[in-house]
Amino acid sequence: MNEHKIHYCFIMSEEQMKYLRSKKYKMTHFSQIPYYKPAGKLIFFEKSALLDWVRNVKVKSEDEIREEAALHLSSLSIPRSERTHV
């Protein structure tokens, strides 16, 4: 079996990196991002877990929202004449 791995690359500016560094303790305190704290002081982050977290908080574009709404409406089998325009 031939397995293919997909690698995601997120590019962040230096300003975004500084912001994330300054917010990481607040985010871990409220369990907003996945982390490990084996020794009680140092915080460790697993790269794949952070990438999964980033992918799960994506904000959809208007086109994606419209497409999702159209699919949902079509699955409800509501006659077109009775649907409101999205």
Backbone bond lengths (Angstrom), bond angles and torsions (degrees), N, CA, C in turn:
res aa  C-N    CA-C-N  psi(-1)  N-CA   C-N-CA  omega(-1)  CA-C   N-CA-C  phi
1 M - - - 1.446 - - 1.531 108.25 -
2 N 1.302 116.54 130.78 1.450 121.98 -178.74 1.529 109.62 -98.94
3 E 1.324 116.48 112.21 1.459 120.60 -178.14 1.523 110.08 -97.29
4 H 1.316 115.85 137.86 1.462 121.31 176.55 1.520 108.10 -116.07
5 K 1.317 115.59 129.10 1.456 120.05 177.31 1.513 108.90 -99.12
6 I 1.306 115.64 137.82 1.456 121.19 176.74 1.516 107.45 -101.32
7 H 1.308 116.71 125.65 1.455 121.67 178.74 1.519 108.95 -106.43
8 Y 1.307 116.02 129.25 1.457 121.36 178.30 1.522 108.83 -99.65
9 C 1.297 115.98 143.00 1.449 120.54 178.79 1.517 108.38 -127.05
10 F 1.310 115.81 120.14 1.451 121.17 176.63 1.521 107.29 -109.71
11 I 1.297 116.37 126.93 1.455 120.81 -178.31 1.521 108.03 -102.35
12 M 1.320 115.29 126.67 1.452 120.02 179.20 1.521 109.27 -122.23
13 S 1.318 115.01 142.27 1.455 120.00 177.60 1.530 109.29 -73.69
14 E 1.315 116.20 166.19 1.458 121.00 177.69 1.536 110.16 -60.62
15 E 1.321 116.34 -37.08 1.460 121.11 178.69 1.527 110.79 -64.11
16 Q 1.339 116.91 -41.77 1.463 120.36 178.40 1.526 111.14 -65.68
17 M 1.332 116.60 -38.02 1.471 120.89 178.64 1.533 109.86 -63.08
18 K 1.332 117.14 -43.93 1.470 120.98 179.20 1.528 110.08 -62.76
19 Y 1.328 116.37 -42.25 1.468 120.95 179.27 1.521 110.45 -61.21
20 L 1.318 116.59 -46.51 1.463 120.40 -179.43 1.527 111.00 -63.08
21 R 1.330 116.70 -42.12 1.471 119.74 178.09 1.530 110.66 -61.13
22 S 1.322 116.77 -39.84 1.463 119.47 -178.23 1.524 112.20 -72.59
23 K 1.311 118.28 -23.71 1.467 122.21 -176.35 1.522 113.89 -100.43
24 K 1.325 118.31 -7.67 1.471 119.82 -171.97 1.528 113.29 -62.24
25 Y 1.321 118.15 -35.41 1.465 118.54 -179.02 1.521 111.70 -70.99
26 K 1.329 116.92 -38.65 1.461 120.01 176.24 1.526 109.64 -64.99
27 M 1.328 116.71 -41.36 1.461 121.05 -179.08 1.520 111.28 -66.16
28 T 1.330 117.63 -37.17 1.466 119.70 177.70 1.530 110.29 -73.47
29 H 1.328 117.10 -36.83 1.468 120.50 179.40 1.529 111.09 -58.80
30 F 1.307 116.83 -40.19 1.465 120.98 -179.99 1.533 112.35 -94.48
31 S 1.330 116.78 12.35 1.472 123.49 178.73 1.524 111.74 53.53
32 Q 1.334 116.71 41.29 1.458 121.41 177.97 1.516 112.03 -85.53
33 I 1.333 117.32 -21.52 1.465 121.52 176.49 1.521 108.27 -130.72
34 P 1.339 117.13 149.04 1.468 120.15 179.85 1.525 111.22 -73.86
35 Y 1.343 116.87 137.81 1.462 120.53 179.54 1.528 109.94 -154.74
36 Y 1.327 114.65 168.72 1.457 122.14 178.16 1.526 107.90 -125.07
37 K 1.330 116.87 143.25 1.458 121.64 -179.17 1.530 108.17 -139.96
38 P 1.346 117.03 68.68 1.461 120.19 -172.98 1.527 114.99 -69.07
39 A 1.334 118.87 -31.46 1.463 120.89 -175.08 1.529 112.50 -102.35
40 G 1.306 117.25 -0.45 1.443 119.87 178.49 1.515 115.24 93.76
41 K 1.333 118.52 -20.46 1.464 120.62 -179.69 1.523 112.43 -119.36
42 L 1.307 116.27 -53.81 1.461 120.46 -177.19 1.521 111.01 -74.05
43 I 1.306 115.62 140.50 1.459 121.56 178.95 1.519 108.17 -109.55
44 F 1.338 116.50 132.74 1.456 122.37 179.52 1.521 109.04 -118.85
45 F 1.319 114.77 144.75 1.456 121.37 178.57 1.514 109.09 -122.51
46 E 1.316 116.52 133.64 1.459 121.40 175.99 1.531 107.71 -89.07
47 K 1.321 116.19 124.98 1.465 121.31 -175.31 1.527 112.13 -54.67
48 S 1.318 117.93 -47.16 1.466 120.18 -177.69 1.533 111.32 -65.26
49 A 1.331 117.80 -35.54 1.461 120.83 178.72 1.523 110.71 -68.05
50 L 1.334 117.04 -39.08 1.461 120.45 177.76 1.522 110.96 -66.12
51 L 1.323 116.70 -40.35 1.464 119.97 178.19 1.527 110.50 -64.51
52 D 1.327 117.63 -40.45 1.467 121.06 176.19 1.526 110.34 -61.45
53 W 1.332 116.22 -42.48 1.459 120.84 179.48 1.528 110.59 -62.67
54 V 1.333 117.14 -44.24 1.464 121.50 179.20 1.521 110.39 -60.83
55 R 1.329 116.83 -43.69 1.471 120.42 -179.51 1.525 111.95 -64.93
56 N 1.326 117.89 -31.05 1.467 121.60 -177.35 1.522 113.74 -79.24
57 V 1.318 118.04 -12.79 1.465 120.14 -179.38 1.522 111.51 -109.12
58 K 1.313 116.05 23.93 1.459 121.34 -179.92 1.528 110.11 -67.11
59 V 1.310 115.81 138.91 1.463 121.80 175.18 1.517 107.14 -95.34
60 K 1.316 116.30 125.74 1.469 120.63 -176.74 1.523 111.22 -76.72
61 S 1.326 115.08 147.50 1.462 120.60 175.56 1.525 109.11 -76.59
62 E 1.321 116.68 166.07 1.467 120.67 178.12 1.522 110.75 -60.02
63 D 1.331 117.42 -39.93 1.466 120.63 178.90 1.524 111.21 -62.21
64 E 1.333 116.75 -42.43 1.463 119.99 178.98 1.533 111.12 -63.98
65 I 1.326 116.46 -39.46 1.465 120.76 179.62 1.526 110.45 -66.11
66 R 1.333 116.69 -44.15 1.470 119.98 178.69 1.528 111.28 -62.24
67 E 1.334 115.39 -43.18 1.471 119.53 -179.91 1.531 110.25 -62.84
68 E 1.314 116.46 -43.37 1.465 120.62 179.27 1.532 110.60 -64.17
69 A 1.329 116.93 -40.08 1.468 120.90 178.92 1.521 110.89 -65.28
70 A 1.349 116.24 -42.11 1.465 119.99 179.12 1.524 110.81 -62.55
71 L 1.330 117.27 -42.20 1.471 120.80 177.84 1.522 110.87 -63.19
72 H 1.321 115.43 -41.47 1.470 119.46 179.94 1.525 110.67 -64.41
73 L 1.329 116.17 -45.21 1.467 119.63 179.53 1.523 111.87 -62.70
74 S 1.325 116.37 -40.22 1.466 118.72 -179.81 1.530 111.11 -67.84
75 S 1.331 116.37 -29.18 1.470 118.70 178.90 1.520 111.57 -74.90
76 L 1.322 117.47 -19.16 1.467 120.94 179.17 1.517 112.57 -83.29
77 S 1.307 116.54 -10.69 1.459 122.75 179.91 1.526 112.99 58.93
78 I 1.298 116.03 40.79 1.462 120.73 176.53 1.524 107.59 -88.25
79 P 1.319 117.88 129.60 1.468 119.61 178.47 1.529 110.62 -57.10
80 R 1.341 116.52 139.73 1.458 122.46 -177.92 1.528 112.54 -53.18
81 S 1.322 117.16 -37.60 1.447 120.76 -178.09 1.528 113.27 -62.71
82 E 1.333 117.04 -23.56 1.445 121.13 -178.12 1.522 113.37 -95.88
83 R 1.340 117.80 -7.76 1.468 121.35 -179.13 1.526 110.08 -82.23
84 T 1.332 114.80 146.30 1.462 119.88 172.08 1.519 107.94 -87.16
85 H 1.306 117.09 148.79 1.462 121.66 -178.67 1.517 109.67 -70.08
86 V 1.342 116.82 131.33 1.471 122.02 -179.56 1.498 109.45 -93.67
